Every structure is written in structure tokens, then in C-alpha cells.
Amino acid sequence: MSGNNKDNTDPTGSSGTSRRRLLQGALVAGAMAGTGAWRAAPGAARRPARAHLRQPGSRPYPDRAAGADTIPQIKHIVVLMMENHSYDNKLGMLGRAGADGFTLGANGKPTASNPYANGNIQHAFRMPTTCQLSGSPSQTWHDSHTSFDNGKNDGFVKSTSGPVSMGYWQRADQPFYYSVASQFPIADRYFCSLLGQTFPNRRFLISATSMGMVNDGVPDPLQYPKNGTIFDELNKHSISWKDYGSGGKFLNTAELYPLLALRNLGKIVSIDHFYGDAKAGTLPSFSLVEPNYLSSSEEDPQSIAEGEAFAAGVIHAVMSGPAWKNTLLIWTYDEHGGYYDHVPPPTAIAPDNIPPDTPGGDHYNGFRQYGFRVPCAVISPWSRPDYVSHEIFDHTSICSLVEHKWNLPAMTHRDANASPMLDLLDLSSPAFQTPPRLARPLAGTDPNALACQKTGAGTIPPPGSVTKPKKAAAGLGV
């Protein structure tokens, strides 16, 4: 989500908080009342061609019954999805062998840069604090495509995101996250599902389509996917699930389809239930864990330290619970938040024939395009040690993982052909049966970690981070 929403379908131009309140109203109102060709952009990674494309409604294992458990080592899948940060913005400085982060210059700083409209160069820079600007950068449909620039990834600063898009954090700013990303397997080709905002990307997470949504507008309260959501498939086969929310009256992901929420009110519960279930070893078979979207989701202008602390609490609750031996947790982000990433997202399979719902009619490549990379780690006793995956994933890969585990039918063309992330696991031996020691989150060790919530994000861009074009080749990262 973002407060910068100039091409939003919500005519009020309201903030994320207001949009969530509006959608609450939509819930009440609801109670009352093709496969695209792969066309790679210049410089984009290409998906390998498939000899045969699966179709919606097909099962991963056609000779087995729907609902059959094909991965008995895993009994609980937990998805912890934070908000609005690209891979480079969070993990570009990780320095893990084999992981595709920033290229560093002789000064140890990133060589990445983006031009201003006047030709000046904005170099990548370490963010001055753990806090962010309010309303910037932008990840709207239009600004995301401006940033993408047909695969050149040189429009971030030219977009309304401006120079803050080139900011990043490093290990000292987020020690827990870097500890997780250094020990557990990560995916450096995990892309968000479209070049757009939170709501459509989270719709892809649960239905493998956004049904045309590209920004954080209020959805039609009666709109519903033709083939339902992943929760509908779980319900059909009596597979338990919950959506744990931290935002009180603010929306959970399941509520992005109001009818889905109305049909499953008992399964959309508070975060307190999660901690209780994790401690008791009674987590459902599938669960979403959601941060407080006002304070701990890591959306601007929040401090990333508060989000890291929340994520650490969730991950430690899973690792210390009696069901750890049979649990798989995926840590990721819903979209890039407007922050720079150096890897051009590849083309994708369109989920269906629904076109983008854009007020200006700018369809670009439609839904035949992934969004930018976001961080992703798989945290489980069965995680594959010493591994960085380079397979192409998106949010529908999580759908595909669930579908492969329980042999459920695909919902759209996208999840039918998405990689199920199984390369990140070693199901022959639980390498992390004893959970590793992880660094404490910054907020737990630095008493000043959250001071910027009162003093501000600092000077952005920092002095010395902007140069004239003739100095661009020097790699003057800050």
C-alpha cells in the first residue's frame, strides 16, 4: 500500500488506512445486498519455454485424488508477508555467496544508480535511519512501469518515487533479517506478481489473479474469482486454515474478496490466536500471518525496525513451538514499495483474460509481466541448507506449493504453471531440526532504533549521493 496513489482507482485518493476503512464498508454492503505469449523486455530474465502448459482446474498429480497429502513431512505452512520493499532495498548488501545483490565498487558501496530527468545521477545510498519518507516512494501501476522502463530499470528516480527509491538498508540496520537470510535458503528470483500495489499482489497470493485490479482501490464487494480462492479449495477438502491479523479493525488479506471473508468469519482471527496456536502446536494446515498495517508492516513512513521485531516474534514463535518439526514458514513481501531493484522482472503467464482496470487505459504488458523482486526465505527444519534458489517464483508459487502438497486444482493459468518452490527444501533430512541461533532484531538491542519515529527519516538524498553525468561511472554509492 502507499499514500502516494495518483493513478489509484479509489477516487478519494485516500491513504492506506482510509482505504482499509472503505473496504470495511464494502464488506457491510456486500452482506446487504489467456494465457499470454512470453515477450521478454530488453535485459529481462527469460522463463524457460515449457513443452506443455497446465490448465486451470488441472491437478499437479492427475492420477491421485484431490486433497491427497503428498508432502507428509510438512503439516503446517505459514506465510508471513510484509509490505513494500524490493530485494535490493532489503537484501542487496547481504553478500551471501551466489545471491544476486548489489555490485560493489572499490569503496565497498553499490555501483547502482538511476538518472534524474535533467541528466543528473542518483547513486544508491544507505538510508539515514530505519524510518521512511511519508508517501514516497510510489509503487502505483503507472510509477512501477515508469521505473521498469521496458526492462531498463532506469525510471525509478524519474517516477514520482524520486531519489528515495535508491535508498537501501544493510546488516547493521536489520540484523535479524540478515541472520535469517544468511542461514536459511533464500530465493533471489522471487518477483511480486505484477507491477502494482499491495491489494492486487495480495489477491494474487490467494487467488492467482487480481481480477483486473492494479492499485489499492476498493474492490467490488460482490466480485469473486471464477475458480475461487486457495481458501475455497482448502475448505472443499476439510484442510484447516486461518488468516491471523494484527491490525484490529483494518483488513486482512482474505478480506480483499469481501464474499470470502463473509463466508469464513471464524477463520479470520487476531494475532493473539497465532501465538497461542504456535505455543500449543495447533497451527492450522495453512495460515497467513499479517502485521499491523499502521505500525509493523514496514510500509512508509514506518520504521523497518518495528517490522523486523514483529517478524522476529512470529518466526521465533514457530521455531520454539512443538510443531516446528513439521512446519514451513515463508517470509516475503507483497511488492517492491517503489524501491529500486537491479533485476528486470521477466514476462509472465497471464492468469486469465481479464484486462488491467486502469483509469487512463495504460495496459502496458497487462498481466503478462511480473513485478520487481522482493525478499523471500523458507524457514523450516526441512529447508535446504547452503542454498540460494535462482528459479523464477512469484506469489502464485505459494499457491502452487499448497496445490502440490494437497494435490489441489489450479485456479488460473498463472498458478497452474508456477514453480512450487520445492527446490528450497530437502525432504530427505531435516537439516534445521534444531533451530539455528538468529541475531536479535535491532529494536531489541539498540535503544535508539525507533527514535526516528519522532525525529524523522533524515536527509534524503544524503549529501554527495547525486553527481553530474560525467561522474556516473565512478560508482559513488553512499
VENPE-V196898 format. One record per pair of residues at least 4 apart in sequence whose ideal C-beta (glycine too) atoms are under 6 Angstrom apart, sorted by the first residue. I is the first residue (numbers start at 1). J is the second residue. D is the distance in Angstrom with one decimal. If there is no record, write none. Layout:
[[I | J | D] [I | J | D]]
//
This chain:
[[1 | 16 | 3.6] [1 | 198 | 4.2] [1 | 216 | 5.3] [1 | 299 | 5.6] [2 | 138 | 5.9] [2 | 139 | 5.7] [3 | 15 | 4.6] [3 | 135 | 4.0] [4 | 135 | 4.5] [4 | 136 | 5.9] [4 | 138 | 4.0] [5 | 13 | 5.9] [7 | 140 | 5.0] [7 | 142 | 4.4] [8 | 215 | 4.5] [8 | 217 | 5.7] [9 | 215 | 5.5] [9 | 217 | 3.2] [10 | 19 | 5.9] [10 | 217 | 4.3] [10 | 218 | 5.8] [14 | 18 | 3.3] [14 | 19 | 5.6] [19 | 216 | 5.4] [20 | 250 | 4.4] [20 | 251 | 4.6] [22 | 218 | 4.7] [23 | 218 | 5.3] [23 | 251 | 5.5] [26 | 218 | 5.6] [26 | 221 | 4.2] [26 | 258 | 5.5] [27 | 258 | 4.6] [29 | 33 | 5.9] [29 | 221 | 5.0] [30 | 221 | 3.2] [30 | 222 | 5.9] [30 | 258 | 4.1] [31 | 262 | 5.8] [34 | 353 | 5.1] [35 | 349 | 5.7] [35 | 413 | 4.6] [36 | 350 | 3.7] [36 | 368 | 3.5] [38 | 347 | 4.7] [39 | 347 | 5.5] [40 | 44 | 4.8] [40 | 46 | 4.9] [40 | 347 | 5.6] [41 | 150 | 5.0] [41 | 151 | 3.1] [42 | 151 | 4.4] [43 | 151 | 4.5] [43 | 344 | 5.0] [44 | 151 | 4.5] [44 | 344 | 4.2] [44 | 346 | 4.8] [45 | 346 | 4.5] [46 | 346 | 6.0] [47 | 346 | 5.6] [47 | 392 | 5.6] [53 | 417 | 5.6] [54 | 58 | 4.8] [54 | 416 | 4.0] [54 | 417 | 5.6] [56 | 227 | 5.7] [56 | 410 | 5.2] [56 | 412 | 5.4] [56 | 416 | 5.8] [57 | 409 | 5.0] [58 | 410 | 5.8] [59 | 66 | 6.0] [59 | 407 | 5.3] [59 | 409 | 5.3] [60 | 403 | 5.9] [60 | 404 | 4.7] [60 | 407 | 5.8] [61 | 407 | 5.1] [64 | 68 | 4.7] [64 | 407 | 5.2] [66 | 407 | 5.6] [67 | 237 | 3.5] [67 | 406 | 5.7] [68 | 407 | 4.7] [70 | 405 | 6.0] [70 | 407 | 5.9] [71 | 405 | 4.7] [73 | 382 | 5.6] [73 | 427 | 5.3] [74 | 328 | 4.9] [75 | 326 | 3.9] [76 | 283 | 4.5] [76 | 323 | 5.7] [76 | 327 | 4.4] [77 | 286 | 5.0] [77 | 328 | 5.2] [78 | 287 | 5.2] [78 | 329 | 4.3] [79 | 288 | 5.1] [79 | 330 | 5.1] [80 | 289 | 4.8] [80 | 314 | 5.4] [80 | 331 | 5.0] [81 | 332 | 5.6] [81 | 334 | 5.4] [82 | 297 | 6.0] [82 | 298 | 5.1] [82 | 307 | 5.7] [82 | 333 | 5.0] [83 | 297 | 4.1] [83 | 298 | 5.4] [83 | 299 | 4.4] [83 | 334 | 5.6] [84 | 299 | 4.8] [84 | 337 | 2.9] [85 | 89 | 4.9] [85 | 90 | 4.8] [85 | 333 | 5.1] [85 | 337 | 5.1] [85 | 339 | 5.9] [86 | 336 | 3.8] [86 | 339 | 4.4] [86 | 341 | 4.0] [86 | 372 | 5.2] [87 | 91 | 5.4] [87 | 341 | 5.5] [87 | 373 | 3.8] [87 | 374 | 5.9] [87 | 375 | 5.6] [88 | 92 | 3.5] [88 | 340 | 5.9] [88 | 341 | 4.6] [88 | 342 | 5.9] [89 | 168 | 5.1] [89 | 339 | 3.7] [90 | 375 | 5.0] [91 | 181 | 5.7] [91 | 375 | 5.2] [92 | 101 | 4.4] [92 | 102 | 4.1] [92 | 168 | 5.3] [93 | 170 | 4.0] [94 | 99 | 5.8] [94 | 101 | 5.4] [94 | 181 | 5.6] [96 | 182 | 5.9] [98 | 388 | 4.3] [99 | 188 | 5.1] [99 | 388 | 4.8] [100 | 188 | 4.6] [102 | 110 | 3.8] [102 | 112 | 5.9] [103 | 111 | 5.1] [104 | 108 | 5.6] [105 | 109 | 5.7] [105 | 111 | 4.8] [105 | 475 | 3.3] [109 | 477 | 2.9] [110 | 124 | 4.1] [110 | 477 | 4.1] [111 | 475 | 3.6] [112 | 124 | 4.2] [112 | 342 | 5.7] [113 | 121 | 5.0] [113 | 123 | 4.7] [114 | 122 | 5.4] [114 | 154 | 5.7] [114 | 156 | 4.8] [114 | 157 | 4.3] [114 | 166 | 5.9] [115 | 121 | 5.8] [116 | 120 | 4.4] [116 | 157 | 5.5] [117 | 158 | 5.3] [119 | 469 | 5.2] [120 | 466 | 5.6] [121 | 467 | 5.0] [121 | 472 | 4.3] [122 | 157 | 4.8] [122 | 163 | 4.9] [122 | 166 | 5.1] [122 | 466 | 5.6] [123 | 465 | 5.1] [123 | 476 | 4.9] [123 | 477 | 5.2] [124 | 166 | 4.9] [124 | 477 | 4.9] [125 | 167 | 5.8] [125 | 462 | 5.4] [125 | 465 | 4.4] [125 | 478 | 3.7] [127 | 167 | 4.3] [127 | 169 | 5.6] [128 | 458 | 2.8] [129 | 452 | 3.8] [129 | 457 | 5.6] [129 | 458 | 4.7] [130 | 173 | 5.8] [130 | 303 | 4.5] [130 | 304 | 5.1] [130 | 305 | 4.3] [131 | 303 | 4.8] [131 | 452 | 3.7] [131 | 457 | 4.3] [132 | 300 | 3.8] [132 | 301 | 4.9] [132 | 457 | 5.6] [133 | 164 | 5.2] [133 | 300 | 5.9] [133 | 457 | 5.4] [134 | 301 | 4.0] [136 | 162 | 5.9] [136 | 164 | 5.3] [137 | 161 | 3.2] [137 | 164 | 5.3] [137 | 165 | 4.3] [137 | 338 | 2.8] [137 | 339 | 6.0] [138 | 143 | 4.2] [138 | 160 | 4.9] [138 | 161 | 4.9] [138 | 338 | 4.8] [139 | 144 | 5.5] [139 | 197 | 5.4] [139 | 335 | 5.6] [139 | 337 | 5.5] [139 | 338 | 4.3] [140 | 215 | 5.6] [141 | 196 | 4.8] [141 | 214 | 4.1] [141 | 215 | 5.6] [143 | 159 | 4.2] [143 | 160 | 5.5] [144 | 195 | 3.8] [145 | 195 | 5.5] [145 | 364 | 5.0] [146 | 155 | 4.4] [146 | 159 | 4.1] [147 | 155 | 4.7] [147 | 156 | 4.4] [147 | 159 | 5.2] [148 | 195 | 5.9] [149 | 154 | 5.4] [149 | 155 | 4.1] [151 | 344 | 4.2] [153 | 344 | 5.4] [155 | 159 | 5.5] [156 | 161 | 5.6] [156 | 165 | 4.0] [156 | 340 | 4.9] [157 | 163 | 5.7] [161 | 165 | 4.0] [161 | 338 | 4.3] [163 | 461 | 4.1] [164 | 460 | 5.0] [165 | 338 | 5.6] [165 | 339 | 5.6] [165 | 340 | 5.1] [166 | 340 | 5.2] [169 | 173 | 4.0] [169 | 174 | 5.6] [171 | 178 | 4.3] [174 | 178 | 6.0] [174 | 308 | 5.2] [175 | 439 | 4.0] [175 | 442 | 5.9] [176 | 308 | 5.4] [176 | 312 | 4.7] [176 | 439 | 5.3] [176 | 441 | 4.0] [177 | 308 | 5.7] [178 | 182 | 5.9] [179 | 438 | 4.4] [179 | 439 | 3.9] [180 | 184 | 5.7] [180 | 377 | 5.5] [181 | 186 | 5.2] [181 | 377 | 5.6] [183 | 436 | 5.0] [184 | 377 | 4.9] [184 | 379 | 5.1] [184 | 383 | 5.1] [185 | 378 | 5.4] [185 | 383 | 5.2] [185 | 384 | 5.0] [185 | 387 | 4.2] [185 | 424 | 4.6] [186 | 377 | 4.8] [186 | 388 | 5.7] [187 | 376 | 4.4] [187 | 389 | 4.3] [187 | 393 | 5.5] [188 | 388 | 5.9] [189 | 390 | 5.3] [189 | 392 | 5.0] [190 | 376 | 3.7] [190 | 393 | 4.4] [191 | 345 | 5.0] [191 | 370 | 3.9] [191 | 371 | 5.7] [191 | 373 | 5.5] [191 | 394 | 5.0] [192 | 201 | 5.0] [192 | 335 | 4.4] [192 | 371 | 3.6] [192 | 374 | 5.3] [193 | 201 | 5.3] [193 | 204 | 3.6] [193 | 394 | 4.6] [193 | 395 | 4.6] [194 | 200 | 5.9] [194 | 371 | 5.2] [195 | 371 | 4.7] [196 | 200 | 4.9] [196 | 214 | 4.4] [197 | 215 | 5.0] [197 | 216 | 4.7] [198 | 202 | 6.0] [198 | 216 | 5.8] [198 | 334 | 5.1] [199 | 216 | 4.6] [199 | 256 | 5.8] [200 | 210 | 3.6] [200 | 213 | 4.2] [200 | 214 | 5.5] [201 | 334 | 4.6] [201 | 335 | 4.8] [202 | 253 | 4.6] [202 | 256 | 5.9] [202 | 334 | 5.4] [203 | 207 | 5.7] [203 | 210 | 4.4] [203 | 256 | 5.4] [204 | 210 | 5.8] [204 | 395 | 4.6] [204 | 396 | 5.9] [205 | 395 | 4.3] [206 | 229 | 4.8] [206 | 230 | 5.4] [207 | 225 | 4.5] [207 | 229 | 4.5] [207 | 411 | 5.9] [208 | 351 | 5.5] [208 | 396 | 4.5] [208 | 399 | 5.1] [208 | 411 | 4.5] [208 | 412 | 4.2] [208 | 414 | 4.8] [208 | 415 | 3.7] [209 | 225 | 5.9] [209 | 351 | 4.0] [209 | 352 | 5.5] [209 | 412 | 4.9] [211 | 223 | 5.9] [211 | 354 | 5.7] [212 | 354 | 4.6] [212 | 357 | 4.0] [214 | 356 | 4.9] [214 | 358 | 5.9] [219 | 223 | 5.7] [221 | 258 | 4.3] [224 | 259 | 5.3] [227 | 411 | 4.4] [228 | 232 | 3.5] [229 | 260 | 5.7] [230 | 399 | 5.4] [230 | 402 | 5.8] [231 | 241 | 5.9] [233 | 408 | 4.5] [234 | 239 | 4.2] [234 | 241 | 5.0] [239 | 285 | 4.9] [239 | 406 | 5.9] [240 | 284 | 3.7] [240 | 285 | 4.8] [241 | 284 | 5.1] [241 | 286 | 4.4] [242 | 267 | 5.2] [242 | 269 | 5.7] [242 | 284 | 4.9] [242 | 287 | 4.9] [243 | 252 | 4.7] [243 | 254 | 4.4] [243 | 268 | 4.8] [243 | 288 | 4.7] [244 | 269 | 6.0] [244 | 271 | 5.2] [244 | 274 | 4.0] [244 | 289 | 5.0] [245 | 252 | 4.1] [245 | 290 | 4.8] [246 | 271 | 4.3] [246 | 290 | 5.8] [246 | 291 | 5.3] [246 | 292 | 4.1] [247 | 292 | 4.9] [247 | 293 | 4.8] [250 | 293 | 5.3] [251 | 255 | 4.4] [252 | 268 | 5.3] [252 | 290 | 5.5] [253 | 288 | 5.6] [254 | 260 | 5.6] [254 | 261 | 5.4] [254 | 268 | 5.5] [255 | 261 | 4.2] [269 | 273 | 4.3] [273 | 277 | 6.0] [274 | 289 | 5.8] [275 | 317 | 5.5] [277 | 282 | 4.9] [277 | 283 | 4.8] [278 | 283 | 5.9] [278 | 317 | 4.1] [278 | 318 | 5.7] [278 | 321 | 4.3] [279 | 321 | 5.8] [281 | 321 | 5.7] [281 | 322 | 3.6] [281 | 323 | 4.2] [283 | 323 | 5.8] [289 | 314 | 5.4] [291 | 296 | 4.3] [291 | 297 | 4.1] [291 | 310 | 5.2] [292 | 296 | 4.6] [293 | 297 | 4.8] [295 | 306 | 5.9] [296 | 306 | 4.9] [296 | 307 | 5.0] [296 | 310 | 3.9] [298 | 302 | 5.8] [298 | 304 | 5.1] [298 | 307 | 3.6] [303 | 450 | 5.4] [303 | 453 | 5.7] [305 | 442 | 4.6] [305 | 443 | 4.5] [305 | 449 | 4.3] [305 | 450 | 5.9] [308 | 441 | 4.5] [309 | 441 | 4.5] [309 | 443 | 4.2] [312 | 316 | 6.0] [312 | 441 | 4.4] [316 | 320 | 5.8] [318 | 327 | 5.6] [318 | 329 | 5.3] [319 | 324 | 5.5] [319 | 435 | 4.0] [323 | 327 | 5.3] [325 | 381 | 5.6] [328 | 380 | 4.0] [329 | 379 | 4.3] [330 | 378 | 5.8] [331 | 377 | 4.8] [332 | 374 | 5.9] [332 | 376 | 4.3] [333 | 374 | 4.0] [333 | 375 | 5.8] [335 | 371 | 5.9] [336 | 372 | 3.9] [341 | 372 | 4.5] [341 | 373 | 5.0] [343 | 373 | 5.4] [345 | 370 | 4.0] [345 | 371 | 5.8] [345 | 372 | 5.6] [346 | 370 | 5.9] [347 | 368 | 5.5] [347 | 369 | 5.8] [348 | 368 | 5.8] [348 | 369 | 5.8] [348 | 370 | 4.7] [349 | 413 | 5.1] [349 | 414 | 5.4] [349 | 417 | 5.4] [350 | 367 | 4.6] [350 | 368 | 4.8] [351 | 367 | 6.0] [351 | 412 | 3.7] [351 | 413 | 5.6] [351 | 414 | 4.0] [352 | 412 | 5.4] [356 | 363 | 5.1] [356 | 366 | 5.7] [358 | 362 | 5.3] [365 | 369 | 4.2] [370 | 394 | 5.6] [378 | 383 | 5.2] [378 | 424 | 4.3] [381 | 430 | 3.8] [381 | 432 | 4.8] [381 | 433 | 4.7] [382 | 425 | 5.0] [382 | 427 | 5.7] [382 | 430 | 5.5] [383 | 432 | 5.5] [384 | 424 | 5.6] [384 | 425 | 5.8] [384 | 426 | 4.4] [385 | 431 | 4.3] [389 | 423 | 5.4] [389 | 424 | 5.4] [391 | 419 | 5.1] [391 | 423 | 5.9] [393 | 397 | 3.9] [393 | 419 | 5.7] [393 | 421 | 6.0] [396 | 414 | 4.7] [396 | 415 | 4.1] [396 | 418 | 4.3] [397 | 418 | 4.6] [397 | 419 | 5.4] [397 | 421 | 5.2] [399 | 415 | 4.1] [400 | 415 | 5.3] [400 | 418 | 4.2] [400 | 420 | 4.1] [401 | 420 | 4.5] [401 | 421 | 5.1] [403 | 408 | 4.3] [404 | 420 | 4.3] [410 | 415 | 5.0] [410 | 416 | 3.5] [411 | 415 | 5.6] [440 | 444 | 4.4] [440 | 445 | 5.1] [442 | 446 | 5.3] [442 | 449 | 4.6] [443 | 449 | 4.6] [451 | 455 | 5.8] [461 | 465 | 4.6] [461 | 466 | 5.9] [462 | 478 | 5.5] [464 | 478 | 5.9] [465 | 478 | 4.3] [467 | 471 | 4.0] [467 | 476 | 5.8]]
//
